[in-house]
């Protein structure tokens, strides 16, 4: 199976490139140029504070890529693009297209579902993401994909009887924690928070995925 996307070269009818695709191609060209420069520039003259600052800034931009990824995967799902290539699902398409593990593909699809854009199928109306605070934090690069998955799992663990009351609180609290802590510590914070709001220890909701 062949995918025309390893390098974006789009020639539409009569060599006329659509406006959106032209913008996308231009953005990708700038990204490639930026990475080419970073791979070639001499780093030895930079001071220690400058090196660590660059590492931090680059991490922010790499994290923002996740939000772009979610937009693209949402399009794949909405338009059943996987079927165009004979794939049985978005997950299967990503495994083949990107040569990633099914586990990684599943995580990306889940994040796109929860943090990516949504539309009303009948009208095309744009809806907010299911987990808007995580989505916003990913968009500005302040949390990683692993942070997002950890917070999403904590939210899914909220029992049904408490979900309406505490979902927004758990999301907001853990997103704030994720701006300062690594994913493992955020996961622990999530466990402690869930223990506080569910002191009866009722089992997590059985229909957590139906809520999506």
N, C-alpha and C positions, 0 to 999 in steps of 0.2 A: 504494500500500500504506500502511496506517495502523497506527501503533504507539501503544498507550495508555501512553506512558511519558514524554512531554515534561514533564508534571507528574503526579506519582503521586496519583491519586484513585481509591482502590479501594473499591468497594462490592460485597461478596459477597452470597450468598443472604440475602435478608431484611435487607439493610443491616448484616449482621454481618461485621465485618472480622476476618480471621484474626489470631491473636496475632503471628505472625512479620511479616505485612505491616504491622500496626499499629506494630511496633517500627521497621521500615524506614521507614515514612512519617514517624514521629516524628523519626528520625535525620536524614532529608533536610530536614525542616522546620527543625531546629536548624542544619543547615549553611547553608541559605538565609538564616536569620536572622543568623547570624554574618557571612556575606559582606555582607549588607545593612548591617550595622553598620560593618564595615570600609570600605565604600564611602562612608559618610556621615560618619564621625568626622573631626574636624579633626586633621590630622597636623602642622601647623606648630609646635605647642608642644613636640613631641617632640624630644629631643636627638639628636645624631648616633648615639651608642651605642644609644639606644632604637630609632631607625629601623632600623639594621642588625640589631639583635636581632629586631625584628618580621619583617624580611625573612627571616631565618634560620628563625624558628619557623614562619612561614607555609609556607616551602619544605618543611619536615619534614612538615607535615600534608598538603600537596599530594602529596608522594611516597607517603604512606601510602594515598592514594586508589588507587594502582596495585594494592595488595594486595586491596582491595575489588573492583576491576575484574576481577582474576584469578578471584576467587570467583564472580562473576556469569558471566563467560565460561565457566568450567568447568561451570556449570549449563546454559548454552546447549548446550554440546557433549554433556554426559551425557544430556540429555533431548531432544536433537534439536529444540530449539526453533526453529532456523532453518527446518525443514521445516513447522512450523505456519504460517509466514508465506510459504511458497512460495519460500524462498531455498534455493539449492543447497548452502550451507555456512555455518558460523559466520562465516567471513571475509566472505562475500557479505552476510550479514545486517548485520554491523557497518558495512560500507561504506554500505549503504542507510540504516540506522537512525541512524548518527552523522554521516553525510556526511563521512567521512574517506577518505583515499586507500587503495587496496588495499595499498600498502606498509605504511602505518601499521596497518591491520587485521591484516595478516599478522604484524607484529611483536607485536601485542597477543595474538593467538592463540598464538603461539610462547611468549610469556612465561607465559601462563595454563597452557599444557601443562607447562612446565618448573618453574614456581614456584607454580602454583595447587594447590588440594586435589585429591586423587584418591580414587576408590572402587573396590573390587572389584565388578565388575558383578553377579556371581552372589550375593554376600552383602551388599553395601552397606557392607562394612568400610572405614573411612577409612584411607587410606595417607598417609604423609609425602610432601611434594612431591619431585619428582625431584632438584631442586637446593635442599635445605632451608636452607642458609646464606644463599643469595641471597634466598629467600622471607622468612626471618626479618629480614634487613636491610631489605627493602622494607616489611615490616610495621611496623617501628619508625621508618621514614622516614629512615634514615641513608644510603641510596643511592637513586639515581634509576632510572627505567626505562631510561635510556640506559646507565647503569652495568650494570644487569642484563643487557641485551642484549650488551654488550661482553664480560662475563664468560662468558655462555652460549656465545658464538661461540668464545672461547678454549678452553672445555671441549670443544666439538665438534671442535676442531682437533687434539685429542690423538689420536695414532695408536691403532688398535685394540689393538695389543700392549701398550700402556702405560696404557690407559684404566682398568682395574681398580685399578692400583697408584697412579695419580696424579690421578684425577678429584677426589677429596676434597681433596687437597693444593692443587691449582690453584684450586678453588672457595674454600677457606678463605683462601689467600694473596691472591687478587684481591679478595675481599670486604673484607679488611682494608685493602688498598690503596685501595679505592673509598671508604672512610670518610675518606680524607685527600686524594685526588687526583681531578682531573677525568677524565671518560671517556676522553679521548684519551691521557692519561698512563697510565691503567689498561690501555688496549689495548696500549700499548708495553710495559708491565710484563708483560703476558700473553705477548707475543711473545718477550721475553727469557727468561721462565720456561719456555716451550715449547722454546726452543733449548737450554736447560740440561738438560731431562729427555729430550730426543730429539736427542742429539748425532749420531746417524747420519743424521738428516734424512730419515727415511722419510716418504712422503706421508701426509697425514691419512687417517683411516679412511674407507672408501668407504660403509660402512653405518652412518654416524653417526646417521642419523635412525631407523634400525630399532632402535637402542638405546633410543629413546624409547618 
